[in-house]
Amino acid sequence: MAKQERAVRTRKALIESAAELFSRDGFELVSLSAISSRAGVSNGALHFHFPSKAALAAAVRDAAAQRFGRIVSAERPPPQLGGSLQALVDTSHALLRGLGHDVILRAGFDLADGAGGAGRGEDLYQRWHAWVEVAVARSAREGLLSDVAPRDLVATVVGATVGFAALGGHDVRWLSSSTLTRFWSLLLPRIASAPALRGLVAGGRRAEAS
Amino acid sequence: MAKQERAVRTRKALIESAAELFSRDGFELVSLSAISSRAGVSNGALHFHFPSKAALAAAVRDAAAQRFGRIVSAERPPPQLGGSLQALVDTSHALLRGLGHDVILRAGFDLADGAGGAGRGEDLYQRWHAWVEVAVARSAREGLLSDVAPRDLVATVVGATVGFAALGGHDVRWLSSSTLTRFWSLLLPRIASAPALRGLVAGGRRAEAS
């Protein structure tokens, strides 16, 4: 293995190990040596890549932000009945699925709780909130919404998805797609215009990339 | 002040101080001496009341459970249009209001995250979930619900309220009554039967006791 390739792998293993331990024990309690030992690398290698725990947390946050970005941009249904509203449903499913299986994404949301030197840029909660706002505004422009107030819909979708994610930390069933499908089954007949409703799938349509 | 009264006060101050610090810094990071010093009592007094930090966490959890119990039993609208469904709306408002101003209640929910020796009995999330289930079942029996599936409604209400609480840790506006009113304004026309809907108040009706 070339030296550079090995360095990339080591860096990746350290970020994964840090995410796992931050997520399990909390940023403050995790030691650098626990991170390096879990990644199977020396303390020296860790310090070569990351000067501090805060630097590792920043790397976890960046990796999580990239994954989040892939999730919200991956799902692009072709223009049709349901358009941006179906995209909102699909993306919420992809996000909760991601939080269920991707420890880096999960740690990225946890680190948004102020641990590890937050305050650098938007956190993932804010990005999710902003993304939902745009999706709802688009759905309104596309004539997919009934007479609901867009702000009410944004608050409800952000609240419920963040709640399912938080509850998933206690009991993974909250992250299952059936929970989110219940939510959308309840909501869609209220929020979708009559013609849009016929084309909507509460369980989401999986994109290739997720 | 009688000796016994002083002891009760000291115990209360220690629980309040512990709740404040657990909530701000997390259970693991808080030291017993920080708790006693914030409460304005000696380490000896702390140890007289609580043999360990876990014992303090248990006391915080018990105090939070009592407050939670008062919230869910306080709001009893007289039988009328809206009955148990209005009670659900009112109680969700009282809970979020409580989480906004009552650090012991907040710490009780935080400690449910597994810190400080969880696993002793139900946590507050589970109690809230169970309470919502009962309220929804009652609403169904009272003929207040439209044709929605009760389980969908339970998942949505628990998810959204827990989400607003979690988001409130980042930005207190999520705990404001206007956020929850948005949620209920969106939901009620979908979930309430036509006659019930006329009597329902999305903003909640405040009970004397809250």
Interface residues (C-beta under 8 A of the other chain):
Chain A: G26 E28 L29 A112 D113 D123 Y125 V148 A149 R151 D152 L153 A155 T156 V158 G159 A160 T161 V162 G163 F164 A165 A166 L167 G169 H170 W174 T179 R182 F183 S185 L186 L187 P189 R190 I191
Chain B: G26 E28 L29 A112 D113 G114 D123 Y125 V148 A149 R151 D152 L153 A155 T156 V158 G159 A160 T161 V162 G163 F164 A165 A166 L167 G169 H170 W174 T179 R182 F183 S185 L186 L187 P189 R190 I191
